[in-house]
Amino acid sequence: MTEIADRVAVAKQLAANIREYLGKLMPEQMELPSACDQWQVQDVVSHLVGGAERQAGSMERGRAGNHEPPDGFVSVDNQTMSNSNAQRDIERRNKLAGGLLQAYDENYAWLHDEYDKYAAGSWDTLAWHARRGAMPGSDYVLLRIQELAIHDWDIRSALDPNAGLDPASIPPLLDMSTNWLRMCFRPSEKLARPVVYGFGLGPDQPREYRLEVTGDAFEMTSGMPSGPDLSVSATAQQYLLFTYGRLSAADGISSGKLSAEGEPSHLDRFEAWFKGL
């Protein structure tokens, strides 16, 4: 219970920090291109508004015993869903016009009220999610940290090339690293021989991962593999930006933010398999 309480506190603080930052931006800064393809800064904000609204509604239905897909839901592949979401968030921004920040305030107040109600009840209560199906409310908190932390960087990096991830978000993002890769995995044909990656993180958040990709599937475990096809060293922050598609392998290597040993083409293969959402 201490862990989920801490994560709720991180999610609420991230939302508050973003709102404070947005309140200082000029209208022309809201129109700058963000780090997200197809989106201006204000479109990223629209995405965060819509995400809070959908999550709060799903959690509210979950408390009432309904963790089924909403009426009209149609399951599609990741790329189709991402393209649809991008256009939907632009349309919402246009519809809200000058009311975007007010909508942000209203929907995050609703979502945080749901967090409080889950805390008073049970975090195991199931709620619907479009990509993952029915899942416990505690997982929804992690997903909101992910959305807020990564899109906070998308917004800030449009104005500050040295922007970084909020430090409080890094441990929970690392905890959900495998789930993130599972959500964005684009399978290919099965390989004749698996590709094995080793990731070494440090020094602030020292962790090691072994990732084996067979083309049509993958498995990620803790620990550095023996004789990987490619080993990558990075800080926890740069590893996260890389796996979330915010730092390309080419830019990471050239800037020194990533260090790799092994067959370089496996970096390209990684980016094709784990393209992001």
N, C-alpha and C positions, 0 to 999 in steps of 0.2 A: 504493500500500500504506500510505503514511503516513495518507491520508485515512480509509481504513477502520479503521485502528488507532485513530485519534482518535475515530471514531464509536463504536467498540466501548467505548472508555474512557468516553465520555459515557453510553452505555446502561447500563453497569455502575454508574456513579456515581449516575445517576438512581434505579436500583433500590435502591441502598444508602441514598440520602437518604430515599426514601419509607419504607423499612423502619425507619429510625431515627425518623422522625416518627411512624409508626404505633405504635411501641413506647411512646410517651409519652402516647397517648390513653387516656382512660377509657372503659369500656364504653358509657356513655351518649353519649359523643361519636361512637363508631362507629355509633350509630343515628341520627345527625342526617341530614336530607335533604342530598344532595349537589347539585352543579350539573347532574347528569345526571337527566333525567326518569326516574321510576320507581325510582330507586336511592337507597338510603342510602349513607353513607360505606362501610360494610362490604360493600355490594354492589359498589361500585367496586373495592374490594380483591379481592373474589372474581373480578371480571372480569380484573384484572391477573394473578391466580393462574392462571386458566384460559388466558389468552393465552400466558403463559410455557410452560405445559404443552403446549399445541397446537403452539407454534412449535418447542420443543425436539424434540418427537416428529416433526414434519415435517422438521426439519433432520437428525435422526438417520436417518430413512428416505431422505432425499436423499443422504446420504453412502453409503448402501447401493445407490444407483442407482434408487431408487423416488421419482419426483416426480409420481405420479398421484394422483387424489383418493382419500381413504381409503374403505374399504368402507362402503357405506350413504350416501355423500354425495349430496345432492340439491340441485341449483342452484335458487335462488329469487331474487326481486327484493330490492333493498336494504332496503326497508321491512320486508318479511317476515322477512328475516334479522336485522335489528336488533331486532324485537319478540321473536323466538325467543331471541336472545342475552340480552336483558334478563331474560327469565323463567328461562333456564338458569342465569344467574349468581346470581339470588336463590335458586334451588334448591340450588346448590352451597354458598352461604353457610349455608343452613339445615343442610345435610348435614354440613359441616365444624364447625359450631358453634364451640367454643372452640379448634379447631385451625387457624383461618384463617391466622394468622401463621406457624405451623410449615409449612403447605403453601406459603406464599409463599417461605420460606427454601429448601425442598426444590426447588421448581420453578425458581427463579432460579439455584440452584446447578447444576441440570441444564442450563438454557439457557446459562449462562456457560461451562460445560464444552464445549457444542457450539460456541460461538464460538471457543474455543481450538482445537478440532479442525478447524474450517473454516480458521482462520488457519494451521494447520500443513499444510493441504492446499490447497484452492482456494476462494476466495470466489465463484467463478463456478459452483460446484456448485449445481444446481437443487433447489429444495424447493417443496412444494405450499402454496398459500395459497387460502383459500376464495373470496375476492373477486377475486384477480388471477391465479389459476392457477399454473403453474410459473414460478418466478422465482429469480434467483441469491440465494445466502445474504446477500450484501452488502445487497440491498434489504430483506431481513428485518430487518437491524440498524436501518435507517432507520425501518421500521414500528414496531419496538419503542421507539425513541426517541419517536416520535409518541405511541404509547399511554401510555408512562410520563409524558411531559411534560404532555400534556393532562389525563390523569386525576390527576396530581399536583396540578394546579390545581383540578380538580373537588373533590378531597378538602380541600385547604387553604382554598379559598374558602368552604367550609361553616363554617369556624371563624374565618376572617380575611377581611373584605371587601376588604382591600387586598392580598390574595395576588396574586403575579405568576408568570409562567412562569420556570422555571429559565433563567438567562441562557445557559448552555452549550447549551441545547436550541434556541435561536432560529435560529442559522445552518443547522443541518440541517433544521429544520422549513421554513424558507424554501426550501431546496434542493428539497424534495419538494412544494412548494405546488401545482404543476400536477397531479401525480399524486393528491394529496388531492382536489382539485376533480373530477378525473376519476372517482375512486372514489365520490363522493357525488352526482354530477350526476343530477338528475331531469329528463329531457327533457320538453318540451311540444310542441305543434304548431309546425311551422316558421313563423317570422315572415315577414311581408311585407318587413320591413327589419331587419337585425341591430341589436342593441343593443351599443354599444361602451363599455366601462368603462376608465377609467384609474386606476391605483393608484400613489400616490407615498408611499414609506416613508422615514422618517428620524427623527432624524439619526444614531442609533446604528448602524443597518444600512441605509444608503441604497440603495434599489432602486426600479425602476419596472417596472410591468407593464401590458400592453395585453391586455384580455380582450374577445373578440368572441363574442357568443352569438346563434345563429340560431334558438334555441328547441329544435330537435332535436339540436343539437350546439354545441360551442364550441371556440375556439382561444385559447390564452394564449401570449404572447410577451413578451420583455423590451423595455422602452422605453415611454415615454409616448406615447399616440396623439395625433394632431392633431385637435382638436375632438371629444372624446368626448361621448357622450350624458350621461355622469355621471363625474365625477372624484372620487376619495376620497383624502384625505390622513390618515395615521396613523403612529404609531410602529410598528415591526415587531411588537412584542408585541400591540398593539391590533388590527392587521391580522390577525394569526394568531387571536386570540380571536374576531374577527368572522367570519372564514372557517370557523372550527371551530364556529360556532354558540354560542359562550359569551358573546358580546357582541352584543346585538341592534342593528340599525341605529338604532332609536328611542332606546335607552339610550345608544348611542355618540354620537349627535348631541347629545342633551340634556346629556350629561355633558362634552362637548368632547373625548372620546377619539377621535372620528371627525369629520372635516370634509369636507363634500360640496358640490359645485357641479354644477348640472344639474337634470334632472327627478327630483324626490324619489321618484316611484313606481318608478323603476328599482332602488332599494334593496330594495323589497318583492319585486320580480321576482327579484333576485339571491338573496334568502333562500328563495324558492320553488324556484328551480333548484338551488341548492347548500344543501340542507337539513341536511346532516350525516348521520352514521351512528349 
